[in-house]
Structure formats: C-alpha cells, structure tokens
Amino acid sequence: MSSSKRPAKKPADAGSRSSPQKTAKPRRGAPPPATRRPSTRPPASARLTIKRTPGVRRLSEVELEEDELLIEGFDAQLNGVTVRVTAVLERTCVYLSKEGERRLVSKKDLWIEADKLPIRRRGIG
C-alpha cells in the first residue's frame, strides 16, 4: 500500500459560477422594500451645539432645540459693558448691574458668544 495522502477536494462555490443571478422583481402594487434612512439628527453629544454657530451675536438670535434650556449664570455684553446674566426668561433676562442690583433686559440688547452658552437638556416628566 502506498501512503501518499491527497488533500480532500472542496466542493465548488455556488457564487463562482458564471451564470447570471436572478433578482426578485417587486409585485405590482406592492409597497417598496423598507430601507433605513440615515438619521438627519446628529448624535446626542453634538446636538447641544445645534444652531449655535460660533461668533458674537444677539441672544435673541440664538435658536435652541425644543428640549434644550439656556441656563443662567453666563456673561453677556450690554452696551459694551460685561454683565452677568442670572435668569433667562422667554424674551428677557435678569442681569446684575455694577451696583449689584438685579435688572431686566431684552434678549435683543444682550450680545453673547453663542458657542459658550451653558445649555441643559430638559428632563422627561
């Protein structure tokens, strides 16, 4: 007997055949196959800066997502003077004057660096 061993032959791949593959045609009136669209929203970590492009602008021009809140405690420019904003309302803000008094000012009159605003996401419930 001879002791020569031959490697076992592997079956040929079905995909290596030269015959064309048939593609399934959708039936008439059938809805198109579901395809997953890529999300148009950025990831949560990036969403905090949506619509807040860098640069100095009026506070009234800053747009936030509906689930974002502007948190008090940031600096802004009012008539060329830096003031500390202590409360943010719908169209106005409360700031501390040089004398330490709380005063109300329109968001249109405050100039800020939009990318440095403190923003928090609104909690559920």
C-alpha positions in Angstrom: 0.0 0.0 0.0 1.1 3.4 -0.7 1.0 6.0 2.0 0.5 9.1 -0.2 -2.3 11.2 1.0 -4.1 13.6 -1.2 -5.9 16.7 0.2 -9.7 16.3 0.0 -11.3 18.2 -2.7 -13.6 21.0 -1.7 -17.0 21.5 -3.4 -17.1 24.4 -5.8 -18.6 27.6 -4.6 -22.1 28.3 -5.9 -21.2 32.0 -6.3 -18.2 31.3 -8.6 -20.4 30.0 -11.4 -20.6 32.2 -14.4 -24.4 32.0 -14.7 -26.2 35.3 -14.0 -28.1 35.7 -10.8 -31.7 36.4 -10.8 -33.1 39.4 -8.9 -36.5 39.3 -7.4 -38.9 41.8 -9.1 -41.4 43.5 -6.8 -45.0 42.7 -7.4 -47.3 45.3 -8.9 -49.0 47.3 -6.2 -46.7 46.1 -3.5 -45.1 48.7 -1.3 -41.4 49.3 -2.0 -39.0 47.4 0.3 -38.3 49.2 3.6 -35.0 51.0 3.6 -33.5 52.6 6.6 -32.8 56.2 6.0 -29.8 57.7 7.7 -30.7 59.9 10.6 -30.7 63.6 9.9 -30.1 64.4 13.6 -26.5 64.4 14.8 -25.6 62.3 17.8 -26.7 63.5 21.2 -23.2 64.8 22.1 -23.3 67.1 19.1 -26.9 68.2 19.5 -26.0 70.6 22.2 -24.5 72.9 19.7 -27.2 72.7 17.0 -28.0 76.1 15.6 -25.3 77.7 17.8 -22.6 78.6 15.5 -19.5 80.3 16.9 -19.3 84.1 17.0 -20.8 87.1 18.8 -24.5 87.6 18.2 -27.6 88.9 19.9 -29.0 86.5 22.5 -32.4 86.7 20.8 -30.9 85.2 17.6 -29.7 82.0 19.3 -32.0 79.1 18.4 -32.2 76.1 20.7 -33.8 72.7 20.1 -37.2 72.3 21.8 -35.7 70.1 24.5 -32.9 72.4 25.4 -32.8 75.1 28.1 -30.5 78.1 28.4 -29.1 78.0 31.9 -28.5 81.2 33.9 -25.0 82.2 35.0 -23.2 83.4 31.9 -21.6 86.7 30.8 -23.0 88.9 28.1 -22.3 92.4 26.7 -24.9 95.1 27.3 -24.0 98.5 25.6 -20.3 97.5 25.6 -20.3 96.5 29.3 -19.9 92.9 30.5 -22.8 91.8 32.7 -23.7 88.6 34.5 -27.0 87.0 33.4 -28.7 85.4 36.4 -32.0 84.4 35.0 -33.3 83.6 31.5 -37.0 84.2 30.6 -38.8 83.9 27.3 -37.9 87.3 25.8 -35.9 88.9 28.6 -33.1 88.2 31.0 -32.2 89.3 34.5 -28.7 90.6 35.0 -26.7 92.1 37.8 -25.7 95.7 37.4 -22.4 97.2 38.5 -24.2 98.3 41.7 -25.3 94.7 42.4 -28.9 95.3 41.5 -31.0 92.9 39.5 -32.3 94.4 36.3 -34.4 93.2 33.4 -33.2 93.5 29.8 -34.4 92.3 26.4 -32.6 89.5 24.8 -32.2 91.7 21.8 -29.9 94.0 23.8 -27.5 91.3 25.0 -24.6 90.2 22.9 -23.0 86.8 23.6 -20.6 84.2 22.2 -23.1 81.6 21.1 -20.8 78.6 21.4 -20.0 79.3 25.0 -23.6 79.4 26.3 -24.5 76.9 29.1 -27.3 74.7 27.8 -29.0 71.8 29.5 -31.4 69.2 28.1 -34.9 69.2 29.5 -35.7 66.2 31.6 -38.7 63.9 30.9 -41.6 64.2 33.3 
